[in-house]
Amino acid sequence: MSQMQQVLLLRHGRTEWNATGRFQGQTESKLDAIGRAQAEGAAIAVAPMKPDAIVSSDLTRALDTAAVVGAECGLEVAVDARLREIHLGAWEGLTRAEARTQFGDEYTRWQAGEDARRGGGETYAEVGARCLAVIDEWLERLGPGSLLVAVTHGSAARATIGTMIGMDPDTWWRLAPLSNCRWSLLANIGRGWRIEEHNAGSPPEEETGDDAR
């Protein structure tokens, strides 16, 4: 049996705001009917991997997704607010067009790939650090050969991956954003973390999340 530890970062299902193209950040937005179906599909796909633990962001869209996955896997879901989406401050609730109009300089810097602090919120680097702290704590608890599922958000997942594999935050745009209820699987191969799968799962919907460019 492999002693490699693995982490599966799963993005939540589609929400009402995903469907209308609004930046969510840490504002609550519920799963829509498609999002609930996506969660069920992800649960069926993840269960055969036999994860050892599931931890989720405390935002409802992630928790509701995690609950479906946990039920299919026979695991209770732990909750940690540090897995929340990036805080986008005044950008939250805006469409891309509205953000471009109201925050032109920030929007331009973000589109150029800069780790800009949007709307007075967080940077990607800050998000990656807090999410990785959760993962490190869980992996220490679970031990060798374990698989941890972390149910989180689009920008948070990208920031976590970038931090885990040692990328500079200004280059994280090179990582394609996760579509709803798709995942990235990373393995610790001894020399560090390696991406085994990215944006895996059922066929992706059009990307409408906070990281869409």
N, C-alpha and C positions, 0 to 999 in steps of 0.2 A: 504494500500500500504506500502511495506517495506521501512524503512528509511535507510537501509544499503546502503552504497556506494560500488560500485563494479568497478573493473578494469579488462579489458580483454586485455592481452598482446598477440598480434598477430605477428607471425614471417612472413616475406616476402615470396613470392613464390620462386621457384627454379630458380637459375641463371646459367649462363654459367660456372662460376667457381665452383658452388656447384656440377655441373654435372661432372667436371673434378677433383674434390677433392682438390681444392686449398684454402688456407686460404685467406679470403677476407679482414677482418678488415674493415678499412675505405676506401679501394680502391673500385672504382665503377666497378660493373659487372651487366649487364642487365638481366632481366628475360628472360628465354628461353620460348619456346612454352608451355612446361609443366608448368612452373611457372605462365604464364598468365592464363592458364586453372585453376590452383590451386587458383589463386586470385578470379576468377569468382565463383568457388565453395565456397570459404570462404565467399564471399559477400552474397551469397544466404543464407548461414547458419547463418550469424551474423545479417542480417537485421531484422528478427523477434524478436530479443532481444531488439530492439528499443533503440540503444545507444543514449546518449544525446550529445556526442561530439566524434570526431575522431582527434587524433593528431599523427603525423608521424615523424620519422627520416627524415632528408633531403637527405639521400642517395637515388639514383634513384630507386634501387630495392624495397625499402620500400615505396617510394612515389608512384610508379606505382601500387603497391599492394593496398595502401590506397585509391588511386583514384577510383579503381574499387569498393571497399567496400563503399566508400563515396557516389558514384553514386547510388548504390543499396539502401543505407539507406536514401538518400535525404539530406546528410549533406556535408558541405564544410569541407575540410581537412586542419587543422592547421599544421604548420611545426615547428619543434624544433630540432635543431642540437644536443641537449643534449641527444636525443634518438638514436644517432648513435651507430654503432657497436663498440666493443672494438678496440682500436688502437693497432695494432700488430707490428708496426714498420717494421723491416727488415724481419719479417716472412711473410708479405703480398705478395701474389702471389706464395708462395711456396707450394709444396705438403707436405704431412706428411713425406714422405721419405726424401725430401730435408731438411725440418726443423730438422729432427732427425740427419742428417749428419752435417749440418752447425751449429746447436745450441744444441749439445748433452746434456749439463748440464741443460739448460732451458727446453728442451723437457722432460727429465727425471723427473724434478721437477713438471712440468705441469701434466704429466701422473700420478704422485703419488698423485695428488690432491692439490698441493701447489698453492697458489695464486701468481704465479710467474709473474714477469714483462717480457713479451716475446718480443724480438726484440727491446728493448728500448721503448716499448709502455706503455700501461696502465695496472693496476691491475684490477681484478674483483671488488674489493672494491671501487675503484675510479669510475668505470662505474656504479655500483649500486647506488652510492651517487648522481651522476648527473642525472640519469634517474628518481630516486625517487623524486628529486626536481621538475621535470616537472609534475609528477603525483600529488604531493601535491598541487602545484599551481592550477592545473586544478580542482581538487576535491574541493578546497576551493571556487573556482568560481562557480562550478556547484551546490553545496549544497547537502542536504540529499536525499537519494533514487536515486542517479544518477549512470549511467553506462558510464564509459569512456573507449573508445577503443584506445589503444596505439599501433601503428604499428612500430615494431622495428626489432631486429635481434636476432640470436640464443644466443650468449654469453651475449648480453645486457639484453635479457629477463631473462636468468638464474640469472644474477647478481641482477636484479631488484627484482625478486621473493625472492632470498636469503636475500636481504636487508629488504624487507617488512615483512618477517616472522621471522627475527631475527636470522638467521643461521650464523655461523662463516664462513667466506669466504673459509677456507680450507676444509669445508665440503660440499660446493655447488655441488661438483661432484655427490652427492647423488641424486640431481634433474636430472631426465632424460632430455636430450636436446630436445628442440622443433624441430619437423620436419617442413619442409617448409609449410607455410600457415596453421599451427595448432596453437592453443592458450592455454593459461592458464587463468583461471578466478579466481580472488581473491575477497573476500568480507571482509569488515570491520565489525566484529560482536560485536564491542564495546570494547572487551578486546584486540583487535588487528586484524591483517590480517590473514585470513584462506584461504588455497587453496581449491576452490570448484571443479575445473576441471583442469586437466593438460594434455597437449599434445592432446587436444580434437580437433575434426573436422573430416575431411574426412580421409580415411585410409592413414597412413604415408608412405612416400617414405623412402628408405634407408637413414639413417642419414649421411650427408656429410658435415655438417657445421663446423664452427670454434671450436665448443665444442665437436666434435666427438672424442671418445677415443676407 
